[in-house]
Amino acid sequence: MKKSLIKHFSSMFLRGFFTLFPLLLSAYILMWFLNLAESIAYKFLLFFLPDSVYTPGLGILVAVLIIYLFGVMLDKSTTRKVFQWVEDSFQVIPLVRSIYRALKDFTDYLSPNKKRKNGRTVLVQMPHSKIELIGLVTRESLTDLPAPLGQPNYVAVYLPMSYQFGGYTIFVPRENIKEVPLGTEQAMRSVLTAWVSGQEEKND
């Protein structure tokens, strides 16, 4: 009886833990980000408002409003020219230039307004092997890169790794890949969990 109760408690505890863990961790990350944005906006607003007027949450509201207005103003050529000048200034400083370009490329890749053909989910055939790896095409052509990178008919493929945020980018011939009818988000999620969720759904 005692062993049965312990087994039942352990089973229910683990079930609850693994169900709540992703939800609580996501909520924690969201709250951390909101608190960071609030603290930054608070220090900014103190230049314009007295401390007695400021209320918690006002910083986030003002930040959202500023970002929205900036997005609207980007439709104007004058704003785009000013922003281009600021952007060019950031790319003059060596270290800042490297960080900015990396962040810029990453946000451009995630931007829903960018019309692009990359991001396809593919299977990469390993040379002299039957092993295949799942990957995401991040660059359809390398011809604008310097030799020996700029080989014709080659593509850049990002290979994510399971149970961690990381991976490798490889350059492979186009004939060594074949497209998979999976969205990039679904592919990344499946690789991150080593495809265990898919096996679970199939067994159900």
Order of alpha helices (4+ residues) and beta strands (2+ residues): alpha-alpha-alpha-alpha-beta-beta-beta-beta-beta-alpha-alpha
